[in-house]
């Protein structure tokens, strides 16, 4: 279940750690379906078939590990957890941002 207040807080957190945030409105689910995407990769491919990331998008962030796997596989960009983003941000090494 999604919560608008927590979504807003996550967006603010990500924006504080990245030079640019690209949110794809046409993607509401990566289609990996828990661990189902490991045995039926077509689910993931179908859910993300219309994704067209701009060249400036070099990596992504997700709050779910299997979504990270599916998004990485289908988009060709590396997706990390929000914890990874925070770690990198605390070191001053995210998306060209320096502290």
Phi and psi in radians as a Rosetta constraint file:
Dihedral C 1 N 2 CA 2 C 2 CIRCULARHARMONIC -1.626 0.35
Dihedral N 2 CA 2 C 2 N 3 CIRCULARHARMONIC 2.609 0.35
Dihedral C 2 N 3 CA 3 C 3 CIRCULARHARMONIC -2.237 0.35
Dihedral N 3 CA 3 C 3 N 4 CIRCULARHARMONIC 2.131 0.35
Dihedral C 3 N 4 CA 4 C 4 CIRCULARHARMONIC -1.027 0.35
Dihedral N 4 CA 4 C 4 N 5 CIRCULARHARMONIC -0.678 0.35
Dihedral C 4 N 5 CA 5 C 5 CIRCULARHARMONIC -1.155 0.35
Dihedral N 5 CA 5 C 5 N 6 CIRCULARHARMONIC -0.766 0.35
Dihedral C 5 N 6 CA 6 C 6 CIRCULARHARMONIC -1.255 0.35
Dihedral N 6 CA 6 C 6 N 7 CIRCULARHARMONIC -0.572 0.35
Dihedral C 6 N 7 CA 7 C 7 CIRCULARHARMONIC -1.066 0.35
Dihedral N 7 CA 7 C 7 N 8 CIRCULARHARMONIC -0.748 0.35
Dihedral C 7 N 8 CA 8 C 8 CIRCULARHARMONIC -1.096 0.35
Dihedral N 8 CA 8 C 8 N 9 CIRCULARHARMONIC -0.750 0.35
Dihedral C 8 N 9 CA 9 C 9 CIRCULARHARMONIC -1.136 0.35
Dihedral N 9 CA 9 C 9 N 10 CIRCULARHARMONIC -0.692 0.35
Dihedral C 9 N 10 CA 10 C 10 CIRCULARHARMONIC -1.108 0.35
Dihedral N 10 CA 10 C 10 N 11 CIRCULARHARMONIC -0.767 0.35
Dihedral C 10 N 11 CA 11 C 11 CIRCULARHARMONIC -1.052 0.35
Dihedral N 11 CA 11 C 11 N 12 CIRCULARHARMONIC -0.729 0.35
Dihedral C 11 N 12 CA 12 C 12 CIRCULARHARMONIC -1.123 0.35
Dihedral N 12 CA 12 C 12 N 13 CIRCULARHARMONIC -0.716 0.35
Dihedral C 12 N 13 CA 13 C 13 CIRCULARHARMONIC -1.111 0.35
Dihedral N 13 CA 13 C 13 N 14 CIRCULARHARMONIC -0.805 0.35
Dihedral C 13 N 14 CA 14 C 14 CIRCULARHARMONIC -1.107 0.35
Dihedral N 14 CA 14 C 14 N 15 CIRCULARHARMONIC -0.762 0.35
Dihedral C 14 N 15 CA 15 C 15 CIRCULARHARMONIC -1.079 0.35
Dihedral N 15 CA 15 C 15 N 16 CIRCULARHARMONIC -0.558 0.35
Dihedral C 15 N 16 CA 16 C 16 CIRCULARHARMONIC -1.241 0.35
Dihedral N 16 CA 16 C 16 N 17 CIRCULARHARMONIC -0.347 0.35
Dihedral C 16 N 17 CA 17 C 17 CIRCULARHARMONIC -1.893 0.35
Dihedral N 17 CA 17 C 17 N 18 CIRCULARHARMONIC -0.046 0.35
Dihedral C 17 N 18 CA 18 C 18 CIRCULARHARMONIC -2.267 0.35
Dihedral N 18 CA 18 C 18 N 19 CIRCULARHARMONIC 2.655 0.35
Dihedral C 18 N 19 CA 19 C 19 CIRCULARHARMONIC -1.230 0.35
Dihedral N 19 CA 19 C 19 N 20 CIRCULARHARMONIC -0.614 0.35
Dihedral C 19 N 20 CA 20 C 20 CIRCULARHARMONIC -2.544 0.35
Dihedral N 20 CA 20 C 20 N 21 CIRCULARHARMONIC 2.424 0.35
Dihedral C 20 N 21 CA 21 C 21 CIRCULARHARMONIC -2.026 0.35
Dihedral N 21 CA 21 C 21 N 22 CIRCULARHARMONIC 2.163 0.35
Dihedral C 21 N 22 CA 22 C 22 CIRCULARHARMONIC -2.007 0.35
Dihedral N 22 CA 22 C 22 N 23 CIRCULARHARMONIC 2.019 0.35
Dihedral C 22 N 23 CA 23 C 23 CIRCULARHARMONIC -1.976 0.35
Dihedral N 23 CA 23 C 23 N 24 CIRCULARHARMONIC 2.157 0.35
Dihedral C 23 N 24 CA 24 C 24 CIRCULARHARMONIC -1.531 0.35
Dihedral N 24 CA 24 C 24 N 25 CIRCULARHARMONIC 1.900 0.35
Dihedral C 24 N 25 CA 25 C 25 CIRCULARHARMONIC -1.190 0.35
Dihedral N 25 CA 25 C 25 N 26 CIRCULARHARMONIC -0.445 0.35
Dihedral C 25 N 26 CA 26 C 26 CIRCULARHARMONIC -1.381 0.35
Dihedral N 26 CA 26 C 26 N 27 CIRCULARHARMONIC -0.135 0.35
Dihedral C 26 N 27 CA 27 C 27 CIRCULARHARMONIC -1.926 0.35
Dihedral N 27 CA 27 C 27 N 28 CIRCULARHARMONIC 1.980 0.35
Dihedral C 27 N 28 CA 28 C 28 CIRCULARHARMONIC -1.895 0.35
Dihedral N 28 CA 28 C 28 N 29 CIRCULARHARMONIC -0.236 0.35
Dihedral C 28 N 29 CA 29 C 29 CIRCULARHARMONIC -2.712 0.35
Dihedral N 29 CA 29 C 29 N 30 CIRCULARHARMONIC 2.438 0.35
Dihedral C 29 N 30 CA 30 C 30 CIRCULARHARMONIC -1.346 0.35
Dihedral N 30 CA 30 C 30 N 31 CIRCULARHARMONIC -0.278 0.35
Dihedral C 30 N 31 CA 31 C 31 CIRCULARHARMONIC 1.476 0.35
Dihedral N 31 CA 31 C 31 N 32 CIRCULARHARMONIC 0.047 0.35
Dihedral C 31 N 32 CA 32 C 32 CIRCULARHARMONIC -1.226 0.35
Dihedral N 32 CA 32 C 32 N 33 CIRCULARHARMONIC -0.435 0.35
Dihedral C 32 N 33 CA 33 C 33 CIRCULARHARMONIC 1.009 0.35
Dihedral N 33 CA 33 C 33 N 34 CIRCULARHARMONIC 1.032 0.35
Dihedral C 33 N 34 CA 34 C 34 CIRCULARHARMONIC 1.203 0.35
Dihedral N 34 CA 34 C 34 N 35 CIRCULARHARMONIC -2.049 0.35
Dihedral C 34 N 35 CA 35 C 35 CIRCULARHARMONIC -1.794 0.35
Dihedral N 35 CA 35 C 35 N 36 CIRCULARHARMONIC 0.039 0.35
Dihedral C 35 N 36 CA 36 C 36 CIRCULARHARMONIC -1.085 0.35
Dihedral N 36 CA 36 C 36 N 37 CIRCULARHARMONIC -0.543 0.35
Dihedral C 36 N 37 CA 37 C 37 CIRCULARHARMONIC -1.103 0.35
Dihedral N 37 CA 37 C 37 N 38 CIRCULARHARMONIC -0.345 0.35
Dihedral C 37 N 38 CA 38 C 38 CIRCULARHARMONIC -1.186 0.35
Dihedral N 38 CA 38 C 38 N 39 CIRCULARHARMONIC -0.608 0.35
Dihedral C 38 N 39 CA 39 C 39 CIRCULARHARMONIC -1.795 0.35
Dihedral N 39 CA 39 C 39 N 40 CIRCULARHARMONIC -0.341 0.35
Dihedral C 39 N 40 CA 40 C 40 CIRCULARHARMONIC -2.267 0.35
Dihedral N 40 CA 40 C 40 N 41 CIRCULARHARMONIC 1.298 0.35
Dihedral C 40 N 41 CA 41 C 41 CIRCULARHARMONIC -1.114 0.35
Dihedral N 41 CA 41 C 41 N 42 CIRCULARHARMONIC -0.284 0.35
Dihedral C 41 N 42 CA 42 C 42 CIRCULARHARMONIC -1.104 0.35
Dihedral N 42 CA 42 C 42 N 43 CIRCULARHARMONIC -0.486 0.35
Dihedral C 42 N 43 CA 43 C 43 CIRCULARHARMONIC -1.032 0.35
Dihedral N 43 CA 43 C 43 N 44 CIRCULARHARMONIC -0.842 0.35
Dihedral C 43 N 44 CA 44 C 44 CIRCULARHARMONIC -1.145 0.35
Dihedral N 44 CA 44 C 44 N 45 CIRCULARHARMONIC -0.799 0.35
Dihedral C 44 N 45 CA 45 C 45 CIRCULARHARMONIC -1.061 0.35
Dihedral N 45 CA 45 C 45 N 46 CIRCULARHARMONIC -0.729 0.35
Dihedral C 45 N 46 CA 46 C 46 CIRCULARHARMONIC -1.171 0.35
Dihedral N 46 CA 46 C 46 N 47 CIRCULARHARMONIC -0.779 0.35
Dihedral C 46 N 47 CA 47 C 47 CIRCULARHARMONIC -1.100 0.35
Dihedral N 47 CA 47 C 47 N 48 CIRCULARHARMONIC -0.542 0.35
Dihedral C 47 N 48 CA 48 C 48 CIRCULARHARMONIC -1.857 0.35
Dihedral N 48 CA 48 C 48 N 49 CIRCULARHARMONIC 0.242 0.35
Dihedral C 48 N 49 CA 49 C 49 CIRCULARHARMONIC -1.067 0.35
Dihedral N 49 CA 49 C 49 N 50 CIRCULARHARMONIC -0.437 0.35
Dihedral C 49 N 50 CA 50 C 50 CIRCULARHARMONIC -1.769 0.35
Dihedral N 50 CA 50 C 50 N 51 CIRCULARHARMONIC 0.096 0.35
Dihedral C 50 N 51 CA 51 C 51 CIRCULARHARMONIC -1.216 0.35
Dihedral N 51 CA 51 C 51 N 52 CIRCULARHARMONIC 2.236 0.35
Dihedral C 51 N 52 CA 52 C 52 CIRCULARHARMONIC -2.336 0.35
Dihedral N 52 CA 52 C 52 N 53 CIRCULARHARMONIC 1.544 0.35
Dihedral C 52 N 53 CA 53 C 53 CIRCULARHARMONIC -1.364 0.35
Dihedral N 53 CA 53 C 53 N 54 CIRCULARHARMONIC 2.436 0.35
Dihedral C 53 N 54 CA 54 C 54 CIRCULARHARMONIC -1.188 0.35
Dihedral N 54 CA 54 C 54 N 55 CIRCULARHARMONIC 2.707 0.35
Dihedral C 54 N 55 CA 55 C 55 CIRCULARHARMONIC -0.999 0.35
Dihedral N 55 CA 55 C 55 N 56 CIRCULARHARMONIC -0.524 0.35
Dihedral C 55 N 56 CA 56 C 56 CIRCULARHARMONIC -1.198 0.35
Dihedral N 56 CA 56 C 56 N 57 CIRCULARHARMONIC -0.262 0.35
Dihedral C 56 N 57 CA 57 C 57 CIRCULARHARMONIC -1.464 0.35
Dihedral N 57 CA 57 C 57 N 58 CIRCULARHARMONIC 1.882 0.35
Dihedral C 57 N 58 CA 58 C 58 CIRCULARHARMONIC -1.819 0.35
Dihedral N 58 CA 58 C 58 N 59 CIRCULARHARMONIC -0.335 0.35
Dihedral C 58 N 59 CA 59 C 59 CIRCULARHARMONIC -2.731 0.35
Dihedral N 59 CA 59 C 59 N 60 CIRCULARHARMONIC 2.880 0.35
Dihedral C 59 N 60 CA 60 C 60 CIRCULARHARMONIC -2.304 0.35
Dihedral N 60 CA 60 C 60 N 61 CIRCULARHARMONIC 2.989 0.35
Dihedral C 60 N 61 CA 61 C 61 CIRCULARHARMONIC -2.256 0.35
Dihedral N 61 CA 61 C 61 N 62 CIRCULARHARMONIC 2.458 0.35
Dihedral C 61 N 62 CA 62 C 62 CIRCULARHARMONIC -2.451 0.35
Dihedral N 62 CA 62 C 62 N 63 CIRCULARHARMONIC 2.785 0.35
Dihedral C 62 N 63 CA 63 C 63 CIRCULARHARMONIC -1.778 0.35
Dihedral N 63 CA 63 C 63 N 64 CIRCULARHARMONIC 0.134 0.35
Dihedral C 63 N 64 CA 64 C 64 CIRCULARHARMONIC -2.403 0.35
Dihedral N 64 CA 64 C 64 N 65 CIRCULARHARMONIC 2.250 0.35
Dihedral C 64 N 65 CA 65 C 65 CIRCULARHARMONIC -1.086 0.35
Dihedral N 65 CA 65 C 65 N 66 CIRCULARHARMONIC -0.765 0.35
Dihedral C 65 N 66 CA 66 C 66 CIRCULARHARMONIC -1.221 0.35
Dihedral N 66 CA 66 C 66 N 67 CIRCULARHARMONIC -0.518 0.35
Dihedral C 66 N 67 CA 67 C 67 CIRCULARHARMONIC -1.132 0.35
Dihedral N 67 CA 67 C 67 N 68 CIRCULARHARMONIC -0.700 0.35
Dihedral C 67 N 68 CA 68 C 68 CIRCULARHARMONIC -0.999 0.35
Dihedral N 68 CA 68 C 68 N 69 CIRCULARHARMONIC -0.773 0.35
Dihedral C 68 N 69 CA 69 C 69 CIRCULARHARMONIC -1.091 0.35
Dihedral N 69 CA 69 C 69 N 70 CIRCULARHARMONIC -0.866 0.35
Dihedral C 69 N 70 CA 70 C 70 CIRCULARHARMONIC -1.137 0.35
Dihedral N 70 CA 70 C 70 N 71 CIRCULARHARMONIC -0.750 0.35
Dihedral C 70 N 71 CA 71 C 71 CIRCULARHARMONIC -1.133 0.35
Dihedral N 71 CA 71 C 71 N 72 CIRCULARHARMONIC -0.712 0.35
Dihedral C 71 N 72 CA 72 C 72 CIRCULARHARMONIC -1.092 0.35
Dihedral N 72 CA 72 C 72 N 73 CIRCULARHARMONIC -0.795 0.35
Dihedral C 72 N 73 CA 73 C 73 CIRCULARHARMONIC -1.095 0.35
Dihedral N 73 CA 73 C 73 N 74 CIRCULARHARMONIC -0.712 0.35
Dihedral C 73 N 74 CA 74 C 74 CIRCULARHARMONIC -1.537 0.35
Dihedral N 74 CA 74 C 74 N 75 CIRCULARHARMONIC -0.461 0.35
Dihedral C 74 N 75 CA 75 C 75 CIRCULARHARMONIC -1.746 0.35
Dihedral N 75 CA 75 C 75 N 76 CIRCULARHARMONIC -0.323 0.35
Dihedral C 75 N 76 CA 76 C 76 CIRCULARHARMONIC 1.380 0.35
Dihedral N 76 CA 76 C 76 N 77 CIRCULARHARMONIC 0.047 0.35
Dihedral C 76 N 77 CA 77 C 77 CIRCULARHARMONIC -1.835 0.35
Dihedral N 77 CA 77 C 77 N 78 CIRCULARHARMONIC 2.648 0.35
Dihedral C 77 N 78 CA 78 C 78 CIRCULARHARMONIC -1.473 0.35
Dihedral N 78 CA 78 C 78 N 79 CIRCULARHARMONIC 2.223 0.35
Dihedral C 78 N 79 CA 79 C 79 CIRCULARHARMONIC -1.859 0.35
Dihedral N 79 CA 79 C 79 N 80 CIRCULARHARMONIC 2.374 0.35
Dihedral C 79 N 80 CA 80 C 80 CIRCULARHARMONIC -2.098 0.35
Dihedral N 80 CA 80 C 80 N 81 CIRCULARHARMONIC 2.920 0.35
Dihedral C 80 N 81 CA 81 C 81 CIRCULARHARMONIC -1.352 0.35
Dihedral N 81 CA 81 C 81 N 82 CIRCULARHARMONIC 2.805 0.35
Dihedral C 81 N 82 CA 82 C 82 CIRCULARHARMONIC -1.074 0.35
Dihedral N 82 CA 82 C 82 N 83 CIRCULARHARMONIC -0.565 0.35
Dihedral C 82 N 83 CA 83 C 83 CIRCULARHARMONIC -1.104 0.35
Dihedral N 83 CA 83 C 83 N 84 CIRCULARHARMONIC -0.699 0.35
Dihedral C 83 N 84 CA 84 C 84 CIRCULARHARMONIC -1.091 0.35
Dihedral N 84 CA 84 C 84 N 85 CIRCULARHARMONIC -0.771 0.35
Dihedral C 84 N 85 CA 85 C 85 CIRCULARHARMONIC -1.039 0.35
Dihedral N 85 CA 85 C 85 N 86 CIRCULARHARMONIC -0.785 0.35
Dihedral C 85 N 86 CA 86 C 86 CIRCULARHARMONIC -1.119 0.35
Dihedral N 86 CA 86 C 86 N 87 CIRCULARHARMONIC -0.697 0.35
Dihedral C 86 N 87 CA 87 C 87 CIRCULARHARMONIC -1.044 0.35
Dihedral N 87 CA 87 C 87 N 88 CIRCULARHARMONIC -0.871 0.35
Dihedral C 87 N 88 CA 88 C 88 CIRCULARHARMONIC -1.106 0.35
Dihedral N 88 CA 88 C 88 N 89 CIRCULARHARMONIC -0.703 0.35
Dihedral C 88 N 89 CA 89 C 89 CIRCULARHARMONIC -1.109 0.35
Dihedral N 89 CA 89 C 89 N 90 CIRCULARHARMONIC -0.700 0.35
Dihedral C 89 N 90 CA 90 C 90 CIRCULARHARMONIC -1.152 0.35
Dihedral N 90 CA 90 C 90 N 91 CIRCULARHARMONIC -0.424 0.35
Dihedral C 90 N 91 CA 91 C 91 CIRCULARHARMONIC -1.598 0.35
Dihedral N 91 CA 91 C 91 N 92 CIRCULARHARMONIC -0.150 0.35
Dihedral C 91 N 92 CA 92 C 92 CIRCULARHARMONIC 1.350 0.35
Dihedral N 92 CA 92 C 92 N 93 CIRCULARHARMONIC 0.537 0.35
Dihedral C 92 N 93 CA 93 C 93 CIRCULARHARMONIC -2.137 0.35
Dihedral N 93 CA 93 C 93 N 94 CIRCULARHARMONIC 0.370 0.35
Dihedral C 93 N 94 CA 94 C 94 CIRCULARHARMONIC -1.720 0.35
Dihedral N 94 CA 94 C 94 N 95 CIRCULARHARMONIC 2.270 0.35
Dihedral C 94 N 95 CA 95 C 95 CIRCULARHARMONIC 0.747 0.35
Dihedral N 95 CA 95 C 95 N 96 CIRCULARHARMONIC 0.692 0.35
Dihedral C 95 N 96 CA 96 C 96 CIRCULARHARMONIC 1.437 0.35
Dihedral N 96 CA 96 C 96 N 97 CIRCULARHARMONIC -0.108 0.35
Dihedral C 96 N 97 CA 97 C 97 CIRCULARHARMONIC -1.308 0.35
Dihedral N 97 CA 97 C 97 N 98 CIRCULARHARMONIC 2.374 0.35
Dihedral C 97 N 98 CA 98 C 98 CIRCULARHARMONIC -2.157 0.35
Dihedral N 98 CA 98 C 98 N 99 CIRCULARHARMONIC 2.438 0.35
